[in-house]
Amino acid sequence: MRVLLNEGVPGLAGGDGPFPGDPADDAALEHLYAYPDTSARAWVRANMVATLDGGAAGNDGRTASINTEPDNRVFTLLRDLADVILVGAGTARIEGYRRAARRSGALAERAVAEGRGAHPALAVVSASGSVPPILAEEVPDRGPVYLVTCEAAGEPALQRARDVLGAERVLIAGRDEVDLPRAVRVLHERGLRRVLCEGGPRLLADVAAAGVLDELCQTVVPLMAGGRAQRITAGVPADLHLFPRLVLEADGTLLHRWIRDGA
Ligand SMILES: NC(=O)c1ccc[n+]([C@@H]2O[C@H](COP(=O)([O-])OP(=O)(O)OC[C@H]3O[C@@H](n4cnc5c(N)ncnc54)[C@H](OP(=O)(O)O)[C@@H]3O)[C@@H](O)[C@H]2O)c1
């Protein structure tokens, strides 16, 4: 992996190197993707992969068919750095999401020392209040699962979710729909401050439109897939302006870090 652009992130390290042309090893990547201070408010980073022709999934409807090794490397690092992975119920179902694995080596030790836990949490966003069955059971050495939902899910669905996840893991934010700014505040109050949104396209559009997206990490893989895949956002208009702060390249895969104006 090598650096093509490194503008740094205001208030963060990064502009101090590595510089364009330099290689980026694991320690450099950790430095380049560091979260800012989240003591006062959460920082919401999204991570999405797209083909050269803009598709958010391969022709089988899954992201696994367009991922590359460099994308997987940064995907894993971004999970390791996060407190909570925010994902739409649709993606959790289609991609067969499981509870998050333990962070890698030193990152797990540091997170535990900081009181952040060895595993990131997973927070599934669902207006209908449905917990994908594969996520319902506690699994040894895997992170906790939260449901982020709204009152409109209805008492039977909410009760089912409380039964499988525990009442403290069912977060109700909003009446008729999920109020995403409120949901992010509630996560922050629970100590889940470094948020990593992994989509899907509908959730990402909603997060961007709600004004809570601070950063987009986008991977572009060297593949034109054609077909009918949707873009990385779908649904509501967002009109969010972002600026490129970091571009990495490895084997034709481009990895970008874009920051919202004023974040
Ligand atoms: N390229 C990438 O990086 C990437 C990342 C993730 C997913 N994908 C692909 O995207 C496709 C899935 O797309 P999608 O747009 O359907 O995924 P999605 O946003 O994960 O799922 C939509 C469902 O999630 C829940 N949801 C999403 N946003 C919500 C909100 N603001 N409030 C309440 N509930 C919300 C709803 O669930 P309920 O129906 O339960 O209410 C909704 O039906 C798959 O092909 C997947 O492979 C690609």
PDBQT file of the ligand as one rigid body, heavy atoms in Angstrom, charges set to zero:
ROOT
HETATM    1  N1  LIG A 301     -20.636  -1.404  -1.124  1.00  0.00    +0.000 N 
HETATM    2  C1  LIG A 301     -20.713  -1.485   0.174  1.00  0.00    +0.000 C 
HETATM    3  O1  LIG A 301     -19.773  -1.107   0.883  1.00  0.00    +0.000 OA
HETATM    4  C2  LIG A 301     -21.964  -2.037   0.799  1.00  0.00    +0.000 A 
HETATM    5  C3  LIG A 301     -22.154  -1.911   2.172  1.00  0.00    +0.000 A 
HETATM    6  C4  LIG A 301     -23.312  -2.444   2.723  1.00  0.00    +0.000 A 
HETATM    7  C5  LIG A 301     -24.262  -3.058   1.893  1.00  0.00    +0.000 A 
HETATM    8  N2  LIG A 301     -24.030  -3.158   0.570  1.00  0.00    +0.000 N 
HETATM    9  C6  LIG A 301     -25.006  -3.816  -0.317  1.00  0.00    +0.000 C 
HETATM   10  O2  LIG A 301     -26.198  -3.060  -0.271  1.00  0.00    +0.000 OA
HETATM   11  C7  LIG A 301     -27.318  -3.930  -0.477  1.00  0.00    +0.000 C 
HETATM   12  C8  LIG A 301     -28.350  -3.672   0.634  1.00  0.00    +0.000 C 
HETATM   13  O3  LIG A 301     -28.809  -2.360   0.472  1.00  0.00    +0.000 OA
HETATM   14  P1  LIG A 301     -29.942  -1.655   1.361  1.00  0.00    +0.000 P 
HETATM   15  O4  LIG A 301     -29.959  -0.232   0.972  1.00  0.00    +0.000 OA
HETATM   16  O5  LIG A 301     -31.179  -2.452   1.300  1.00  0.00    +0.000 OA
HETATM   17  O6  LIG A 301     -29.326  -1.864   2.806  1.00  0.00    +0.000 OA
HETATM   18  P2  LIG A 301     -29.645  -1.312   4.242  1.00  0.00    +0.000 P 
HETATM   19  O7  LIG A 301     -29.707   0.170   4.316  1.00  0.00    +0.000 OA
HETATM   20  O8  LIG A 301     -28.652  -2.015   5.091  1.00  0.00    +0.000 OA
HETATM   21  O9  LIG A 301     -31.050  -1.980   4.582  1.00  0.00    +0.000 OA
HETATM   22  C9  LIG A 301     -32.294  -1.393   4.467  1.00  0.00    +0.000 C 
HETATM   23  C10 LIG A 301     -33.080  -1.869   5.661  1.00  0.00    +0.000 C 
HETATM   24  O10 LIG A 301     -32.362  -1.489   6.853  1.00  0.00    +0.000 OA
HETATM   25  C11 LIG A 301     -33.191  -0.816   7.755  1.00  0.00    +0.000 C 
HETATM   26  N3  LIG A 301     -32.863   0.619   7.674  1.00  0.00    +0.000 N 
HETATM   27  C12 LIG A 301     -31.930   1.209   6.870  1.00  0.00    +0.000 A 
HETATM   28  N4  LIG A 301     -31.902   2.522   7.111  1.00  0.00    +0.000 NA
HETATM   29  C13 LIG A 301     -32.805   2.767   8.069  1.00  0.00    +0.000 A 
HETATM   30  C14 LIG A 301     -33.243   3.940   8.739  1.00  0.00    +0.000 A 
HETATM   31  N5  LIG A 301     -32.729   5.144   8.494  1.00  0.00    +0.000 N 
HETATM   32  N6  LIG A 301     -34.214   3.822   9.672  1.00  0.00    +0.000 NA
HETATM   33  C15 LIG A 301     -34.743   2.624   9.951  1.00  0.00    +0.000 A 
HETATM   34  N7  LIG A 301     -34.381   1.460   9.360  1.00  0.00    +0.000 NA
HETATM   35  C16 LIG A 301     -33.418   1.556   8.413  1.00  0.00    +0.000 A 
HETATM   36  C17 LIG A 301     -34.595  -1.131   7.307  1.00  0.00    +0.000 C 
HETATM   37  O11 LIG A 301     -34.868  -2.389   7.893  1.00  0.00    +0.000 OA
HETATM   38  P3  LIG A 301     -36.289  -2.965   8.342  1.00  0.00    +0.000 P 
HETATM   39  O12 LIG A 301     -36.898  -3.420   7.055  1.00  0.00    +0.000 OA
HETATM   40  O13 LIG A 301     -35.971  -4.089   9.274  1.00  0.00    +0.000 OA
HETATM   41  O14 LIG A 301     -37.052  -1.837   8.976  1.00  0.00    +0.000 OA
HETATM   42  C18 LIG A 301     -34.440  -1.218   5.795  1.00  0.00    +0.000 C 
HETATM   43  O15 LIG A 301     -35.426  -1.988   5.184  1.00  0.00    +0.000 OA
HETATM   44  C19 LIG A 301     -26.766  -5.334  -0.495  1.00  0.00    +0.000 C 
HETATM   45  O16 LIG A 301     -26.610  -5.717  -1.837  1.00  0.00    +0.000 OA
HETATM   46  C20 LIG A 301     -25.388  -5.192   0.147  1.00  0.00    +0.000 C 
HETATM   47  O17 LIG A 301     -24.502  -6.160  -0.325  1.00  0.00    +0.000 OA
HETATM   48  C21 LIG A 301     -22.907  -2.645   0.004  1.00  0.00    +0.000 A 
ENDROOT
TORSDOF 0
